[in-house]
Amino acid sequence: MTVETAESAALTPAQARVRAELLDIGGERPTFDRALRDRLLAELDDGVAPLLEGLPAAGAWRRGDKALVVLGKRALDGVHQCERHYFATDGEPFAWTAATARGVVAHKALELGAQHRQPTPPATLVDLAIDRLRDEPWGPSGWLGTATPDEIAQLRSAATDVVTKFADTFPPLPVKWKPRFESRLRLPLADGRVELTGKVDLVLGQATGDQARVLLIDLKTGSPSHSHPADLRFYALLEAVRCGVPPFRVASYYLDSATWHAEDVDEDVLAVTVRRVVDGLATVIDLRARRRPPRESPGPLCRYCPVRPECEPGLAYTEPDVWAEGP
């Protein structure tokens, strides 16, 4: 029995399927033109520069930010879904809770597990992750220091569920795959006045010369969303400019069902994403500069929108279907 066969035999059916189909071990990898990075960066800068004409200096809109506009996947998706919802919630402080800290703790636990030489129980990894995060100067450390025992227990349970589901459906991550969790990406534009940011749950592989050998994965609980593919393309663009070679594939991996949505990255995918980013930046800048009022686009965000009581399209969208109730 070869080493490859022995490794495959030790995997669960779900792990073997992920290894063969999603990771595509041994599959062909594309190569890209070395001028790709310069073209993408030029298209972004050319698209952004006209948007900044007549605007204040960096840092004028957000205290503490050096860049004038900092745009991540959530803001980009939000402004494309509904401008009024985005404008109403832009700049709201983030609140740490057991639910919002679950992902950070689970990802830290997975990172620690990937570095351990021996298998470690998920609950132990979660406890180690919480201890590590308490000492960090960022993230949920402040909340972890004041959380009640019940809140910590809720967090431990939720994070352990994520780590366990990952462990029994995803193949073990050998060091040679270069696994990185919560990998940050940053792309400054227009001399630093605009900054694109991202944080990828799991990165595997490393580009070799002009050959794309990186896989970007977002780990998800719950159901697929229409925004997930666009989020991943945004990460692919940031990685392509950072490294000069894009990832060969991006994927959302749904832990509750051990299924995924994957897309292979090519220059067309990156070109579409550049246009989406520039369009999103144009809207953000127009709204913050009060160049026009925000447009209303009814949709799923209406259910959680703070301005819904004042928004006729939002009220109409969320009005109960009286015919479904019967006589």
Secondary structure, 3 states (H helix, E strand, C coil): CCHHHHHHHCCCHHHHHHHHHHCCCCCCCCECCCCHHHHHHHHHHHHHHHHHCCCCCCCCCCCCCCCCEEECHHHHHHHHHCHHHHHHHCCCCCCCCHHHHHHHHHHHHHHHHHHCCCCCCHHHHHHHHHHHHHCCCCCCHHHHHHCCHHHHHHHHHHHHHHHHHHHHHCCCCCHHHCCEEEEEEEEEEHHHCEEEEEEEEEEECCCECCECCCEEEEEECCCCCCHHHHHHHHHHHHHHHHHCCCCCEEEEEECCCCEEEEEECCHHHHHHHHHHHHHHHHHHHHHHCCCCCCCCCCCHHHHHCCCHHHCHHHHHHHCCCHHHHCC
